[in-house]
């Protein structure tokens, strides 16, 4: 009996250590409803030949409906191809245990916006809101990510998810493969 109690304590303490405290960029409750959004977290960064791409995640809970907000930022002095989200866009997350979790884009077409900065760089910013499929939370909380595929309106791109990296943008250490394990509890 003593061994069972120790085993249960050990398993629950591992889960508590893995989860991070929740930091929200927005946490509002008013007469219209409730809205919580975690701070943006860098999942992917690529700097190559003067072209830079960043992907950020943010978990959102709107009146009890959990979603994943994805923001893609591209920066270049060259032409930047526009990727768009539409009702058929999806995110496919391949987990280390072999399962694939699919997130569905809300029914809203979005091709982002282009902004030119004072250094002559074009910056394309694309934001998408993706809904979790029922039952996907448990898979995401229990297994690490290793690949993300985004299906855009006219294209599909794969992104390898790293265990850990130090971002050139802000010099912070990010651990994208464990993002859902650490932060999904913030919107449950």
C-alpha positions in Angstrom: 0.0 0.0 0.0 2.8 2.4 0.9 4.4 1.9 -2.6 1.1 2.7 -4.3 0.8 6.0 -2.3 4.4 6.9 -3.2 3.8 6.1 -6.9 0.7 8.3 -7.0 2.5 11.2 -5.3 5.4 10.8 -7.7 3.1 10.8 -10.8 1.1 13.8 -9.7 4.2 15.8 -8.8 5.7 15.3 -12.2 2.5 16.7 -13.8 2.6 19.8 -11.5 6.3 20.5 -12.2 5.7 20.3 -16.0 3.0 22.9 -16.0 4.0 26.6 -15.9 2.1 29.3 -14.2 -0.3 31.2 -16.4 0.6 34.7 -17.6 -2.2 36.4 -19.5 -2.0 39.3 -21.9 -5.8 39.7 -21.5 -8.1 38.5 -18.8 -11.5 40.2 -19.0 -14.9 39.4 -17.6 -17.8 41.8 -18.2 -21.5 41.8 -19.1 -20.7 40.6 -22.7 -18.7 37.5 -21.5 -15.2 36.3 -20.6 -12.0 36.5 -22.5 -8.6 35.1 -21.5 -5.5 35.1 -23.7 -2.1 33.9 -22.7 1.0 35.8 -23.6 2.5 35.1 -27.1 5.1 32.4 -27.2 7.6 31.9 -30.0 7.3 28.4 -31.5 9.4 28.9 -34.6 12.1 31.2 -35.9 14.1 31.1 -39.1 16.7 33.6 -40.3 18.2 32.9 -43.7 19.7 35.2 -46.4 18.1 38.4 -45.1 14.6 36.7 -44.7 13.2 36.2 -41.3 10.1 34.2 -40.2 8.6 33.9 -36.7 5.6 31.9 -35.5 3.9 32.7 -32.2 1.2 30.8 -30.3 -1.3 32.2 -27.8 -4.0 30.2 -26.1 -7.4 31.9 -25.9 -10.5 31.1 -23.9 -13.6 33.1 -25.1 -16.8 32.3 -23.2 -15.6 28.8 -22.5 -14.5 28.1 -26.1 -10.7 27.3 -26.2 -8.8 28.3 -29.4 -5.2 28.6 -30.5 -4.2 31.9 -32.0 -1.3 31.7 -34.4 0.7 34.7 -35.7 3.1 34.4 -38.6 5.5 37.3 -39.1 7.7 37.5 -42.2 10.4 40.1 -42.8 12.3 40.7 -46.0 13.6 43.3 -48.4 12.5 40.9 -51.2 9.0 40.0 -52.3 7.0 38.1 -49.6 4.5 35.6 -50.9 1.1 36.1 -49.3 -0.3 33.0 -47.5 -4.0 33.2 -46.6 -6.2 31.4 -44.1 -9.7 30.4 -45.1 -12.5 28.1 -43.8 -10.5 25.0 -45.0 -7.2 26.0 -43.4 -5.9 23.6 -40.7 -3.0 23.1 -38.4 -1.7 19.5 -38.1 0.4 18.8 -35.0 2.4 15.6 -35.1 3.3 14.4 -31.6 6.2 12.3 -30.4 3.9 9.4 -29.7 2.9 9.3 -33.4 -0.6 10.8 -33.1 -1.6 13.8 -35.2 -3.9 16.5 -33.7 -5.8 18.7 -36.2 -7.0 22.2 -35.4 -9.6 23.9 -37.6 -9.5 27.5 -38.7 -12.6 29.6 -38.0 -14.6 30.5 -41.0 -12.9 33.8 -41.7 -10.6 34.5 -44.7 -7.5 36.4 -43.8 -4.4 37.2 -45.9 -2.7 39.3 -43.3 -1.3 42.8 -43.8 2.0 44.2 -45.2 3.8 46.9 -43.4 7.1 48.6 -44.5 9.4 49.6 -41.7 11.8 52.6 -41.7 14.7 50.3 -42.7 13.1 49.3 -46.0 12.0 45.9 -44.9 8.5 44.5 -45.8 6.8 42.9 -42.9 3.9 40.5 -43.5 1.7 39.7 -40.5 -0.8 36.9 -40.7 -3.0 35.9 -37.8 -5.3 32.9 -37.6 -7.7 31.5 -34.9 -7.9 27.7 -34.7 -10.3 25.6 -32.8 -9.4 22.4 -30.9 -11.2 19.2 -31.9 -13.0 17.4 -29.0 -10.7 15.0 -27.3 -7.4 16.6 -28.5 -6.5 18.2 -25.2 -5.4 15.0 -23.6 -3.1 14.1 -26.5 -1.5 17.5 -26.4 -1.0 17.5 -22.7 0.7 14.1 -22.7 3.0 14.2 -25.6 5.6 16.6 -27.1 5.3 18.2 -30.5 7.8 17.4 -33.2 6.2 18.8 -36.4 3.6 21.3 -37.4 2.0 21.5 -40.8 -0.1 24.5 -41.8 -2.5 24.2 -44.6 -3.1 27.7 -46.1 -5.6 28.6 -48.8 -3.2 27.7 -51.7 -0.2 26.1 -50.0 0.9 23.7 -47.3 4.1 24.3 -45.2 5.9 22.1 -42.7 7.7 23.4 -39.7 10.1 21.3 -37.6 9.5 22.0 -33.9 12.7 22.2 -31.9 13.2 21.0 -28.4 14.8 24.3 -27.4 16.3 27.3 -29.1 17.6 30.8 -28.2 15.7 33.3 -30.3 17.7 35.9 -32.2 14.8 38.3 -31.9 14.8 38.7 -28.1 17.6 36.4 -26.9 15.1 34.4 -24.8 15.2 30.6 -24.5 12.0 28.9 -25.9 11.0 25.2 -25.6 8.3 24.8 -28.3 8.0 21.0 -28.2 6.5 21.2 -24.7 4.3 24.3 -25.2 0.9 22.5 -24.8 2.1 20.3 -21.9 3.2 23.5 -20.0 0.4 25.9 -20.9 -2.8 24.1 -22.0 -4.1 24.1 -18.4 -4.4 27.9 -18.6 -7.5 27.7 -20.8 -9.2 24.6 -19.3 
